[in-house]
Amino acid sequence: MAIPHYRGVHFSGDTPEKPKITKALLLRILSYFRPYWKLLIVMLAAIVVTSALGVVSPLLTKDIIDIALPNRDIRLLVYYILLTFGTLVVLNLVTVGQSYLNTLISKRIIRDLRSEMFSHMQDMSLKFFSNVKAGEINSRINNDIGGIESIFSGTLIQIVQGVFIFATTTATLFYTNWMLALISLLTLPLFLAPTRKVGKTRWKIAGETQSKLAELTTLITETLNVSGTLLIKLFTREKDKSREFEKINEEVTQLGIREAVVGRWFFMTLQTFVALGPMLIYLFGGLILIKYQTVTIGGIVMFVTLLGRLYGPVNTFANIHVDVVRSMALFERIFQYFDLKSEISEKPDAVDVRGIKGFIRFEGVGFSYNEKSAVLSDITFEIVPGQMAAFVGPSGAGKTTITYLVPRLYDVTEGAVLIDGTDVRDMTLTSLRGQIGMVTQDTYLFNASIRENLLLAKPDATEEELVSACRTANIHDFIAALPDGYDTAVGDRGIKLSGGEKQRISIARTLLKNPGIVIFDEATSSLDSNSESLIQQAVEPLLKSRTSLVIAHRLSTIVSADVIFVVKDGRIAERGSHHELLQAGGVYKELYDKQFGAMYEAAD
């Protein structure tokens, strides 16, 4: 079945149009500074100090040239030099502290963003993860959030620092000589001219780069894992995948080169204007000195020195414009994910349920992944506490989807699912799922130890509880025989274990949870007879005295089930006991003769 786009969000990583830098967007970005406002005040004070100290050295240089040297006053000369040196030492010390605070704040903001993104992604529904590419989320958390670090570590701080430096420098220039100050400011508009065009170009390249990085991450994630590697090796597609990687990697490289070249031309233009400024100061300053004598030689030198300090903030503002426009594409991608709403959400007045009896009722349930086709239609049935209900039917009929609706992994689009008379949508997710155990057909284990995988069910479980659950699941003897016992690493997706061993660990994990309702997807068709026998023995205590929904693959399960629901084309076609359904001679009898009857003959 084709899965639609998730709420209209495009996950290719493309940014269709240039993002708008709005007040709301800027306030949203600035909100990440809020937890660190005390550190920001200290850093702001440091910026004020460094901005003021920055003009002291040029002023002292002016006095050295205009007073100490003409008067041949060695004592005054040494005094000015020591004062200049002391000022520079203090300036550098404060700058180091400011840099530390800047780094501390920016790194923590990036940490907060990544944590918020990870937490938000865990709240998303299965529908979201069934649609998004494997490497897309990884790319947003690592590439995109990592790409905006410069905004927090440099850009916003540079704006504040640039304003103070520009203000103190401009005030000093006008105080010294207003005519030269005006001449100094004449070249500033030349810095701003090329920035708009460069910003648009770099934004476009940045969007393309992040899109390609997402493709690269997806390829790495899907290929360089155990399952992907196994598939590639079996079909001998190593060279094809290498060529695909090289192609995307080359595209990323070319985009990086293009962006760098755009920046270099831009900076070359700025450097040209930077060189023009001192020439104008020497020219007009010399004319004023010769003709009007309202400026001194030291004053001219001071102007040239401060001109570089004046150009610094302007140069920064020009670069910031480019960087901000570039970063907006990344912020747009990040906030696009933050703004996604999960279909599965708790009501404000959701209730905590404890000690459920396990009475399950489906009332006219319908479900669809999209508006075009229904997966389930008018599903109505009851399962009484302690009853084992088996679901049989052809592949794709909707059996697994029915079981996923009980713990709200999906939400119904019509009707309701009730447990003990309460709609599951009125329960808190933690209390609902905390009382439901699930053993899936494709058992998933984290790349960790057996103990860590078991403790997912009950983090505070004792060693005795672990061993007891594993004994009941017929897996303890196997684990105990391993060199590291329960501390044995299982590998990616449990690759070091067989299918039967993984499923028995999954059963032990569910036993450790001790749920009131069990959902079990029997996946024994690919197992040997010994593993199947061990699993069958492990399943009996798991299902005993619990309400259970079993997607049946084995004859023994079907025969022993209290009630059997035959699912066909998203509907309950028949229901009843094994013997009742055989006598009815309908869909179940046909399915039994074709599938289960053949299994029975093969077993004989």
N, C-alpha and C positions, 0 to 999 in steps of 0.2 A: 504493500500500500504506500502510495506517495504521501510524504509528510509535508504539510504546507509551511509557508513562511510563518515564523512566530510573531503574531500580532503585527505583521507588516514590516518587521525589522529586517533589513538586509545584512546578512552576516558575511558578506564577501570582503568587508573592510573598506569598500569604496566610500568616499565622501562625495556625494553628488554635486554639491555646490559649496562655494566659499562660506565658511561659518560667519555669522554676524557677531561682532563683539558688542554685546548688549550690556546694559547695567546689571541685569539679572545674572548674566553669565559671570561678570567680574565679581559680583558680590558672592556668588557661589564659590568661586575660586578662593576669594579672600577669607571665606568662612573656615577654611582649613587652618588658618593662622590662629583662630580664636583660642584653642587650648593652650597656646604658648604666648599669650599676651604679655605676661610678666617678662619673659625673655626678650620679647620684641621691644619693650620699653627700655631695657638695658641696652639693647643693640641700637635703638634710636638715639640714646644718649651718646653712645660711642660714635655714631655717625656725625652728630652735631660737633663733638670734640674734634674728630679728624678733619671735618670740613673747615673748622676755624683754624686749626693748627696748620692746615695746608697753605694758607696765605702768609703765614709768619715768615717762612724761609725766604720767599721772594722779597718781602719787605726789608728783611735784614740784609739781603744781598744789595738792595738799593742803597742802604745806609753805608755799607762797606765801600761801595764805589763812589758815592757822593760825599761821604764825611770822613771815614777812617783813612782811606787811601790818599785823597787830596791833602789832608792835614798831617799825613805821615804819623798818625797816632797809633803806635804799635799796641799800646794797652787797649785802646778802643777796638782795634782790629781783632785782637785775641778774644776780647769780650764778645764781639759780634759772632765770631766763629764758634766759640764755645756755646753761645746761646742757640745758634743755628743747629749745632750738633745735638744739643740737649733736646731741642724741639723735635728733631727727626727721630731721636730715640723714643721719646714719649709717643710720637705719632705712630711709629712702627709697632710699639707694644700694644697700643690701643687697637691698631689695625688687626693684629694677630688675634686679640680677644674677640673683635667684631667678626672676623672670619670664622672663628670657632663657633660662635653663637649662630652664625648664618648656616654653617654646615649642620650643626646640631638640629636646628629647627627644620631645615629642608629634608634631612634624612628621616626625621620622625614623621613629617607630613607624608612622605612617600610610603613609609611603613604603615601609617594610618590608612592611606588610600588602598594599598594592597590588601590589608586586613579587611577593610570594609568591602572591597570587591569580592574577596574569597568568601566572606560571610554571606554576602548578597547572592552569590552564585549558588551557595548551598540551599538557599531558600527557594530557588527556582524549581519549577515542576519538571517531571520527566519529559513532558512534551517539548520543553525548551532544549533539553540535552539530546533528545532524539533528532533534533533539527540542526543544531549548531555543529560545525566541524570540530574535530578533536583538538586541533591546535589553535583554534580561534580564541578560546578563553585564555589559554596560556599566553597568546600574543598580546591580548589586551592587558593582562596583569603584569607581564614582564616588559614587553616592547613599548606599549603605549604609555603606561604609567612611568616606566623608566625614562621615556623620551620627554616627559614634562618636568623632570626634576630641575632642569635649568631655570624654569619659571620661578620655582620656590627658592632655589639656591642662589640665583643671581638676578633675574630680571626684575622682580618686584622690589628687591632690596636696592638694586642699582638705580631704579627710578627715584626712590626716596633720597638715596645718597647723591644722585646727580642733581636733584633739585637744590639741596643744601650747598653743594660745591658750586653750582652755577650762581646761586644767590650771593654767596660770600665773595666769590671771585668778581662778579659783575659790580658789586658794591665797592670793592677795593679799587677796581679800575676807574670807575666814575669819580671816586673820591680823589684819586691821584691826578687824572686829566680826562675831562669829559670828551674832548675831541678825539683823542686816541682810543678812548673807550668805544665811541660810536664807530670808528673805523674797524676796531676789533670785532664788533658785532655784525659788520656788513657781510662778512663771508659766511656767517652761520646759515642763512637760507640755502646756500649752495649744498649743504650737507643733506638737506631734506628732499631735494628734487628727485634723486634716483630711488629713494626708499620704497615708494609705492609700487613701482614696477617690479623691483626686486622681491618685495614681499609677496606679490601675487605669484611670481614664478616659483619661489621657494615653497609657498603653501601648496601649490599644485604638485610639485615634486615630492613634498613631504607626505601628502596623501597617497600618492602612488607607491612611495617607499614602504609605508606602513602596511599597505595592502599586500605588497610582495613579501614583506617580512611575515605576515600572517600565513601566506601560502607556504613559505619556507618552514615555519614552525609546524604547520599542519603536516607537511610531508615528513619532517623529522619525527613527530609524535606518532604518526600512523605507521611509519616504516621501521624505525629503530626501537621496536619493542619485541618481545618474544613472539607474539602471535603474528605480527607483521613480517618479522624476519623469517619465520617458518614458512609463511605463505610465499614470500619472495623466493626463497631457496627452492621450494618444491616446484615452482614454475620457472625457475632459472631466469628471473627478471632483474638480477642485480645490476647489470649494465644499463638496462632501461631506466631504472630508478636513479642510478648515478647520473645519467644524462639529463633526466628531469630535474634533479637537484642542481646540477651545473648550470642548466638553463636559467632557473629562477635565481640562483646565486649570482650569476652574471648580470641579470637584470637589476638586482639590488645594488650590485657594484656600480653599474653604469649610472643608476639614479643618484647614488652617492657622489660620483664624480661630477655629474651635472650640477648638483646642488652646491658642491664645493667651488666649482668654476664660477657659478653665478655669484657667490660670495666674494671670490677673489677679485673679479672685475669691479664689484661694488666697493671693496676696500681700497683698491687701487685709485678709484676716483676720489674717495675720501682723503687718501694720503696726499693726493695732488693739491686739494684745497687746503690741507693742513700746512703744506709747504708755502702756499701763497700768502697766508696770514702774516708770518714773521717778516716777509719781504715788504709787505705794505706798512707794517709798523716801523721798520727801519727807514723806509722812504719818507713817510709822512712825519714820523717822529723826528727824523733828521731835519726836515724842512721847518718844523715847529721850533726845534732847538736853535737852528741857525737864524730863523727870521724873528721869532717871538721870544725865545728863551724862557718859555713857560713850562718846559720840561727839562729834566736833567738826563745825563747819560745813564745814570743808575736807574732813572725812571723808565727809560726806553728798554733797558735790559730786563727790568722787572715786568714790563708789559709783555715782552716776548716770552718770558718764563710763565707768566700767568695765562698767556694766550693758549699755551699747551694745556694748562689746567682747565681753561674755559672750553676748549675743543673736546676734552675728555667726556664731560657729560653729554654734549651734543652728539658726539660720536656714539656714545652709549645709547642715547635716545633713538638714534637712527637704527642701530643694531637691534635694539629692543623691539622696535616696530616690526622688523623682519622676523625676529624670534617669536614674538607674540602671535603674529599672523600664522607662522608655521605651527606653533603649539596649539592654536585653536582647533586645528584639524584633529589633533590627538585628544584634546579635551572633549570634543564633540563625540568621538568614538567611546571614550570612557564614560561620559555622562549618558550616552545612549544605553549602555548596559545598566548603569545605576538606575535609570528611569524605567527599566523593564519591570513590569508587575507580574508576579506569579499568579496563575489561576488558582493555585492552592493557597489559601490564606485563612487565618483564623478570624472568627467573628470576635468583636470586642467582649461579648458576653459568653464566649465559649466556656463549656464546663469541663472540669477534670473528672474523668470517669475512673473508678477504681473497682477492682474485683468483679469484672463483667462475667455474666453467666454464659454468654456466647450465643444468644438467640439472634440470628441474622435474618433479615427480611429485605428483599429487593422489591420495590413497588414501581412498576411501570418504567423501569430504567432504560434510558436511551443514552448512547454515547457516540461521539464522532470526533475525529481529529480535525475535521474541517466541515464546512457547511455543505459540501458537495455530496458526501457519501456517509452513511451511517454504519458504524461498526457493530453496535448493539441496538436492538429495537424491542420495546415492550417486554423487558425481562422482569418477570415476577416469580418469586419463589420464596420458600422459607426453609431455614435449617435450624432445628431445635438444639438446645444445649447438649453437648456431648455426642452429637450425631456426626458421622462421617459422610460427607457428600462428595461423590465422584463426578467429575465433569469429563465427558467424552465427546468426541466429534472430530471431523476432519481438520487438518491444519489450516489455520487462518479463520476458523469459525468464530473466534472471539472468547475462547476459554480463558486464556491468560488475562485478557482485558477485564473479564468479570472479576477475577481474583484481585486485580490491581485496584479495583474500585473500593474494596473493603477497607484497606488502610489509607485510602485517599491518595494514592500515588497518581491517580487521575480523578477528576471530578465528573460526575454524571452531567449530561446536558439536558436530560429529562428524568423525571421521577426522583426517587430517593433510595438511599441505602441506609438501613436502620440496624443498630445493634442494641439489643435489650430495649427496643422501643424508641431509642434516641437516634435522630439523624446524625450520621458521622460528621456532617458539616457543622453541627452544633457542639462538637467536642474539640478540645485542644488537641493539636497534632501529637504532642508528646505523650499525653495519656492514652490516646487512641493507638498509636503505633507501638507504644510501650507494652501493650497487651496482645500484640499480634506477632507471631513468629512466621518467618517465610523462608522456605528452602527452594531456591530457584533452580531451573533446569541447567543454566550455565552458572555454576558455582564460582563466585568471585572471591579471591583471597588477595589481601594486600601483600606487597613485597616486604614482609616482616616475618617474625617468628610465629610458630603455631600458637604459642601462648598469647601473643598480642592480637592475633586474629580471633581467638576465642574470647578474649576479654572485651571485645567490641560489644558483646551481648550484656556483660556485667563487669564493669571495670573494677569493682571491689570484691570480685569472687575470690574465695580462698583456694588454696591448692587442692584441698579435699573436694571442693565443689567442681573444680576443673576435671580432676581425675574421675569423679563419679559420673559426670556428663559424658566423658569420653569412653568410659567403660560401657555405659548404657548404649552408646552409639557404635560400639564394636571397633573403636579406633585406638584405645589406650595402649594395647599391647604393641601395635605398630609404632606408635609415637615413642614408647619407652625403649624400643629396640634401636632407635636412631641414636647416633653418637652424641648429639646435643639434646636429645629428648624433646621436651616442650619448647626449648629455646632454638630449635632448628628453623632456619630461614626457609621459606617455601618458594622463593623466587617470584618473578613477575607473574601475576595472576595465578600463582600456585603451580608454576610449570614443573617444579621438582616432584610433584605428587601426581598420582594417577587420578583418573576421573572418579573412581569409586572412593579413593582416599579423601579427595576434596569434598565429595558429597557427604561422607560420614563426618568430617570435621564441621561441615555446615549444619548437619543434624545435631552434633554435639553443641554447637554454638546456640542453636535454637533451644535445645534442652536446658542450657545454662540460663537462658532468658526466662524460661518457665512461663510461656504466654498462655492466655486463656483460649486463644484462637490460633490455629495453625493452618498455613497455606503451603501446600507441598506439590511441587511439579515433579512428578516421577520422570527421571531421565535415565532409564536403565537399559535402553535398547543398545547402547554402545559399550556396555560393560560385560565382563565375563561372568559366568554363572556363579563363581565363588563371591565376587564383589556384589553381585545382585542379591545373593543370599544374605550376606552380611548387612547390606542396606535394608533389606526386608526385615531382618531381626531388629535393626536400629529404629525403624520407623514405627514398629508396634508400640513401644513405650512413649514415643513422641506423640502419637495420635490418641493414646489411651486417655479416656476421661476428659478429652478436649473437643471442642467444636472444630472440625477440620474440613477444609476445602482441598480436594486432591484432584489434580489433573492427571487422570489415570492412563497408564501405559501398560500396566501388568494385569493379567487375568485375575490374580488373587485379590487385588485391590477392588476390582469391579465386583467380584462375587461377594466380598465381605462388606461392601459399602452399604450404609443404611438407606441411602437414596442416590439414584443416578440421574443426572441431568444431561440430556443429549442436546448439544449445541450445534446448530446448523444455520449458516448464513446470518449469524448475529441474533438468533432467536432460540428460545427453548422449544425444541421440536417435540421432545417426549420427556417424561419423568416417571420414576418408579423404581422398584427393586430390580435386581438382575433378572430374576425369574419372571416377574411381571412384564418386563420389557421384551423378553424373549417370546413370551406367549402372545404378546400383542402383535408381533410380526411386522413391525414398522421399520423406522429408520435405524433403531438400535440393533434389531435382528440382522438387518442388512450390513451394518457396520461391523457387527460382531462376527458374522460369517466371513467377511472379506479380510478384516484385520486381525481380530483376536482369535478367530477360529484358525486362521493360518498360523498364528503364533503357537496355538495349542498343538496343532498337528506337527509343527517343527520341533516342539519340545518332546513329543512322543518319539 
